[in-house]
Amino acid sequence: MQILAISGSLRKGSYNTAALRACNELLPSGMTMRIATIADLPMFDQDVFDAGIPEPAKRLRAEIAQADGVLIASPEYNFSLSGALKNAIDWASRPPNQSWQDKPVAIFSCTQGPLGGARVQYDLRRILVQLWAHVLPRPEVFIGNAPGKFDAQGRITDENTKKFLTDLLAGFKPWIERMKVKK
Ligand SMILES: Cc1cc2nc3c(=O)[nH]c(=O)nc-3n(C[C@H](O)[C@H](O)[C@H](O)COP(=O)(O)O)c2cc1C
């Protein structure tokens, strides 16, 4: 079972990206994960799409299509998604063969403030669900006060955070099996 991970933050020291890296060690057996690159996507433009999908967008669309599930780690920017994450979702969302159709997705969010992205997750769900992605309903994982939960190398030091992510990934596996569309 192959998982494609997408971080909504482009910065080097991102807690969301660090949490995704940490997920590699928390995966249930039989699941592998790799992190997609979205930093090289141009801003979505339907004219550009129609003239020929740019390579980075083609790559992302193929990666999502091939993955058994997508794990999204999202920062919260001004109570909602980062532009980078919305842009990636948009590139993958245009027909033909929009990449989110019937795709199992799990999400979590990570912020430096105390709420952990309580507002962004519902925007993210709303966007993905109308694209017919199957977003894992629970557990919801909000990692707040992130600077106190990671060391300088980006490793998670907080045992509860590790457990929340472990539970999320453990729940994602049967969700993917359950949501598999017979073709
Ligand atoms: C443009 C911008 C807007 C932000 N808005 C929010 C917000 O609405 N809520 C929140 O909890 N944190 C907000 N933050 C703080 C981010 O949660 C914090 O920078 C976090 O570390 C971003 O995730 P990252 O570490 O993966 O880059 C904002 C940060 C930026 C750059």
PDBQT file of the ligand as one rigid body, heavy atoms in Angstrom, charges set to zero:
ROOT
HETATM    1  C1  LIG A 201       0.667  33.767   6.069  1.00  0.00    +0.000 C 
HETATM    2  C2  LIG A 201       0.541  33.055   7.380  1.00  0.00    +0.000 A 
HETATM    3  C3  LIG A 201      -0.675  33.008   8.025  1.00  0.00    +0.000 A 
HETATM    4  C4  LIG A 201      -0.819  32.291   9.214  1.00  0.00    +0.000 A 
HETATM    5  N1  LIG A 201      -2.068  32.168   9.779  1.00  0.00    +0.000 NA
HETATM    6  C5  LIG A 201      -2.243  31.338  10.818  1.00  0.00    +0.000 A 
HETATM    7  C6  LIG A 201      -3.549  31.022  11.286  1.00  0.00    +0.000 A 
HETATM    8  O1  LIG A 201      -4.543  31.488  10.781  1.00  0.00    +0.000 OA
HETATM    9  N2  LIG A 201      -3.666  30.169  12.330  1.00  0.00    +0.000 N 
HETATM   10  C7  LIG A 201      -2.580  29.590  12.924  1.00  0.00    +0.000 A 
HETATM   11  O2  LIG A 201      -2.742  28.808  13.854  1.00  0.00    +0.000 OA
HETATM   12  N3  LIG A 201      -1.319  29.867  12.498  1.00  0.00    +0.000 NA
HETATM   13  C8  LIG A 201      -1.128  30.709  11.457  1.00  0.00    +0.000 A 
HETATM   14  N4  LIG A 201       0.142  30.965  10.980  1.00  0.00    +0.000 N 
HETATM   15  C9  LIG A 201       1.289  30.380  11.678  1.00  0.00    +0.000 C 
HETATM   16  C10 LIG A 201       1.567  28.982  11.135  1.00  0.00    +0.000 C 
HETATM   17  O3  LIG A 201       0.722  28.059  11.772  1.00  0.00    +0.000 OA
HETATM   18  C11 LIG A 201       3.005  28.609  11.470  1.00  0.00    +0.000 C 
HETATM   19  O4  LIG A 201       3.842  29.474  10.727  1.00  0.00    +0.000 OA
HETATM   20  C12 LIG A 201       3.324  27.166  11.148  1.00  0.00    +0.000 C 
HETATM   21  O5  LIG A 201       4.602  26.890  11.629  1.00  0.00    +0.000 OA
HETATM   22  C13 LIG A 201       3.241  26.902   9.656  1.00  0.00    +0.000 C 
HETATM   23  O6  LIG A 201       3.498  25.561   9.384  1.00  0.00    +0.000 OA
HETATM   24  P1  LIG A 201       4.956  25.027   8.979  1.00  0.00    +0.000 P 
HETATM   25  O7  LIG A 201       5.776  25.015  10.237  1.00  0.00    +0.000 OA
HETATM   26  O8  LIG A 201       4.692  23.646   8.466  1.00  0.00    +0.000 OA
HETATM   27  O9  LIG A 201       5.523  25.957   7.954  1.00  0.00    +0.000 OA
HETATM   28  C14 LIG A 201       0.305  31.692   9.814  1.00  0.00    +0.000 A 
HETATM   29  C15 LIG A 201       1.551  31.776   9.170  1.00  0.00    +0.000 A 
HETATM   30  C16 LIG A 201       1.662  32.437   7.970  1.00  0.00    +0.000 A 
HETATM   31  C17 LIG A 201       3.010  32.468   7.267  1.00  0.00    +0.000 C 
ENDROOT
TORSDOF 0
